[in-house]
Amino acid sequence: MDSPLKIAIYNLGCRVNAYESFALADIARARGLEVVPWGEKADFAVVNSCALTVLAQAKTRQAIRIFARANPDSPIAVTGCYAQIAPGEVGKISNVKEEYKKVKEYWEDITGKVHVKTPVESMNILLNGWLIYQTISARLLARSGYYQSGGAFGFRDQLQDTIALKYINPEIMKNQIIKHSSHQFIEGDVEHWWHDETRKRHKNKIFR
């Protein structure tokens, strides 16, 4: 059996950052990854950054460089405040720059599969990439879309979302249907919503 991929997570800043990092670690474990302490060899790294003080910004840059030197072939994802206010500075670091390029290519491949042309430019922007990106990133992955900011899977909600991906990536739709089928009971009712990480759930007979 192949050994699991290793991920290292480095957290800086406020309690919100700490919560996000803990949640990310739980998600990684739920998906079969091994979370290793910062400083150990890892296949992937996440630096959850802070920009509140000059010292915090310096620690973010230091953490990125330390990991990059120890793991020259491993990608680094930088999240948090510093990544938002200084993306150019973060992007100068080789591992981060290379991974950013891969992420852009990944999303361009997905969102570029269907192209629509209308007389309204704002409509073109929405239909050619933006809505598909939001469907996948906000609705299916983060589950943080409008009226669903708690991160739970909704039996009806995420199935409806996948309809938009029928001609983009039918494999996502297939996997979502299989996932939701495992949350249906023999009587016909389903779990209205659930959290994979905590197993917290709510059974509802409304779909019977």
C-alpha positions in Angstrom: 0.0 0.0 0.0 1.3 3.4 -0.9 2.1 5.7 2.0 -0.3 8.7 2.3 0.7 12.1 1.0 2.0 14.4 3.7 0.8 18.0 4.3 2.3 20.5 6.7 0.3 23.5 7.9 1.8 26.6 9.4 -0.5 29.1 11.2 0.0 32.7 12.0 -2.3 35.3 13.5 -5.7 35.5 15.0 -8.2 32.9 16.3 -10.0 32.8 13.0 -6.7 31.7 11.3 -6.2 29.1 14.0 -9.7 27.7 13.5 -9.2 27.6 9.7 -5.9 25.8 10.1 -7.5 23.2 12.5 -10.4 22.7 10.1 -8.0 22.3 7.2 -6.1 19.7 9.1 -9.3 17.8 9.9 -10.3 17.9 6.2 -6.9 16.7 5.1 -7.1 13.7 7.5 -10.6 12.9 6.4 -9.3 12.7 2.8 -6.5 10.3 3.7 -3.6 12.8 4.0 -1.1 12.7 6.8 -0.7 16.0 8.7 2.9 16.4 9.8 4.5 19.0 12.1 6.0 22.0 10.4 9.7 21.4 9.6 9.3 17.8 8.7 9.4 16.6 5.1 6.0 17.1 3.3 4.5 16.8 -0.1 2.5 20.0 0.2 2.4 23.0 2.6 -0.1 25.6 3.6 1.0 28.8 5.2 -2.1 30.5 6.7 -0.6 34.0 6.9 -1.1 37.2 8.9 -0.5 40.8 8.0 -1.5 42.5 11.2 2.1 43.5 12.2 5.4 43.8 10.4 6.7 40.9 12.5 3.8 38.7 11.4 4.6 39.5 7.7 8.2 38.7 8.3 7.4 35.4 9.9 5.1 34.5 7.0 8.0 35.1 4.5 10.4 33.2 6.7 8.1 30.2 7.0 7.7 30.0 3.2 11.4 30.2 2.6 12.3 27.6 5.2 9.8 25.1 3.8 10.9 25.9 0.2 14.6 25.2 1.0 13.8 22.0 2.8 11.2 20.8 0.2 12.3 22.3 -3.1 9.9 20.2 -5.2 6.9 20.5 -3.0 4.2 23.2 -3.7 3.2 25.8 -1.2 -0.2 27.4 -0.8 -0.3 30.8 1.0 -3.6 31.8 2.4 -4.7 34.5 4.8 -4.3 38.3 5.1 -0.7 38.6 3.8 -1.5 36.6 0.7 -4.3 39.0 -0.1 -2.5 42.3 0.5 0.9 41.3 -1.0 0.3 38.7 -3.6 3.2 40.0 -5.7 5.7 39.7 -2.9 4.5 36.2 -2.0 4.6 35.1 -5.7 8.3 35.9 -6.0 9.1 32.8 -4.0 9.7 30.0 -6.6 7.6 27.2 -5.1 4.6 29.6 -4.6 5.0 31.1 -8.1 5.1 27.7 -9.7 2.0 26.5 -7.8 0.2 29.7 -8.6 0.8 29.0 -12.3 -0.6 25.4 -11.9 -3.7 26.7 -10.1 -4.4 29.2 -12.9 -4.0 26.6 -15.6 -6.3 24.2 -13.6 -9.1 26.7 -13.4 -8.7 28.0 -16.9 -9.0 24.4 -18.2 -12.3 23.9 -16.3 -13.9 27.3 -16.8 -12.9 27.4 -20.5 -14.7 24.3 -21.6 -17.9 26.2 -22.5 -17.8 29.6 -24.1 -20.9 31.9 -24.5 -21.1 35.1 -26.5 -23.8 37.6 -25.9 -24.2 41.3 -26.7 -23.9 42.1 -23.0 -20.3 42.1 -21.8 -21.2 41.7 -18.1 -23.2 38.6 -19.0 -20.2 37.2 -20.9 -18.0 37.6 -17.9 -20.5 35.8 -15.6 -21.1 32.9 -18.0 -17.5 32.4 -19.2 -15.8 31.3 -16.1 -17.1 33.3 -13.1 -20.3 31.3 -12.3 -18.7 27.9 -12.9 -15.7 28.9 -10.6 -18.2 30.1 -7.9 -20.2 26.9 -8.2 -17.2 24.7 -7.6 -15.2 26.7 -5.2 -18.0 28.4 -3.1 -20.8 25.9 -3.3 -19.2 22.4 -3.7 -15.8 22.8 -2.0 -16.2 25.5 0.7 -20.0 25.2 1.1 -19.9 28.9 1.9 -22.3 30.2 -0.7 -25.3 32.5 -0.2 -27.5 31.2 2.6 -25.0 28.4 3.3 -22.1 29.7 5.3 -21.7 26.9 7.8 -19.7 24.5 5.6 -22.2 21.7 5.7 -23.3 19.5 2.7 -27.0 20.0 1.9 -28.7 17.0 0.3 -30.7 19.2 -2.1 -28.4 22.2 -2.4 -25.2 20.5 -3.6 -27.1 18.2 -6.0 -28.7 21.2 -7.6 -25.3 22.9 -7.9 -23.9 20.1 -9.9 -26.4 20.5 -12.7 -24.3 23.5 -13.8 -21.4 21.1 -14.3 -23.0 18.6 -16.6 -21.1 19.8 -19.7 -18.1 21.0 -17.7 -17.0 18.0 -15.6 -19.6 15.2 -15.4 -17.3 13.3 -13.1 -18.0 15.9 -10.3 -21.7 15.4 -10.8 -21.4 11.6 -10.7 -19.3 11.7 -7.5 -21.7 14.1 -5.8 -24.7 11.9 -6.6 -22.8 8.9 -5.2 -21.9 10.9 -2.1 -25.4 12.0 -1.4 -26.8 8.5 -2.0 -24.8 7.3 1.0 -26.8 9.8 3.1 -30.2 8.4 2.1 -32.1 5.9 4.3 -33.9 2.7 3.2 -37.2 4.3 4.2 -36.6 7.0 1.5 -35.8 10.0 3.8 -32.4 11.6 3.8 -30.0 13.6 6.0 -31.0 17.2 5.3 -27.4 18.4 5.9 -24.2 17.0 7.4 -20.5 17.8 8.1 -18.0 15.2 6.9 -15.4 16.3 9.3 -17.4 16.3 12.5 -20.1 13.8 11.5 -22.6 16.3 12.7 -25.9 15.9 10.8 -29.6 16.6 10.7 -32.1 14.0 9.5 -35.2 15.4 7.8 -38.2 13.5 6.3 -39.1 16.5 4.0 -37.7 14.6 1.0 -39.6 11.4 1.5 
